[in-house]
Amino acid sequence: MIKKILLTPEGLKEKEDEKTELKTQRGEAVKELVTARNMGDLSENGAYKAARFRLSGIDRRLRYIENVLRRATITSKRTDGRVGIGTEVFVNDGVKDLTLTIVDSH
């Protein structure tokens, strides 16, 4: 059974925006890789290795985001007085007031 990931509507939008940005960055990284590859000997080409490293990092993050989006379930704020995903909690730490929003770990 695939574990669902609870997201607020705001959290979903953040993930979708990040996915869009990563796809843009991926296109740029592929261009950098092609340019570096055309510089010659790949065994001594630091620019090629750096471009490959950047591209693999972007691809890894894209896979993670796509997995989160596939498993996402949108949740709304609780109205029964209990704390859950999306609930804002007001806390005073003795010095200042804090407002925290409860979110999933993703």
N, C-alpha and C positions, 0 to 999 in steps of 0.2 A: 504494500500500500504506500502510495506516495504521500509524504507529509505535506499538508497545505501550509502556505505561508500567508499569514494575515497581514494585510496592508490597508492603511487608510487611503482614501482617495488622493490625498496629498502625497503619500508615499508612493503610490502607483505612478503619479505624474512625474515625481522625481526620477524614478527608475526608467520611465519611458524617455524622459529628457536626456538622461545619461546615456541610454542606448543610442539615441539619435546623435549625440555628440561623439560617442565612440565610433560610430560608423563613419562620421566625417574624418575623425583622426585616423581611422584605419586606411581610408583612401589616400591621405597624405603620407602615411607610413609606407604604403605600397609603392608610391612614387619615389620616396627616398630610397627604398630598397632597390628599385630598378636602377636608379641613378648610381647608387653605390656599386651595384653589380657590374655596371658598365665601366667602372674605373679600372678593371683589370683583375689581377691575381687575387682570388678570394681568400687564400690562406693567410695573406699579409694585409688584408683590407679591414682596418678598424672601423671605417664608416659602414661597411657592409654588416659587420658583426653587431654594431650598435643599432642599425636599422632593423635587423632581424630580431634583436632583443626587444626593441620597442614594439614591433609588430606582434610578437608573441605575447607580450604583456597586455596589449589591447585586445587580442583575440581571447585571452584567458578571462579578462573582465567581461567581455561581451558574452561569452558562454555562461558566466555566472549570472549576469543580469537576465539573459534569456531564460535561464532555468528558474530564476525567481519569478519572472513574469508568467511563465507557464504554470507554475504552482500557486500563483497568487489568488487569494480570495479577498475581495474587498469587504471590509467591515465598517460598520457605522458606530458612532459613539453610543455608549450605553446610556440609557435613560432611567435605569432602575436604581441609581445611586451606588452601584458597585463599580469598582475599577476594572477596566479591561483595555484592550488595544484601542488607541485613539482617544482615551480619556485624558483630560488635563487634570493634573493633581497640583494643588497649591501646598507648598512646604515652607516652613520658616526654620532656618538652621540656627536660630539664636542671634544672628547678625542681620540677615536680610531675608526677604520673601523671595521664593523661587516658584516659577510655574514650569512644571515638567509634563511632557506628553508621553504617555506609555506607548511604546512601539515594539514590534517584533525584532528579533536580533538581526534581521536582514535589512 
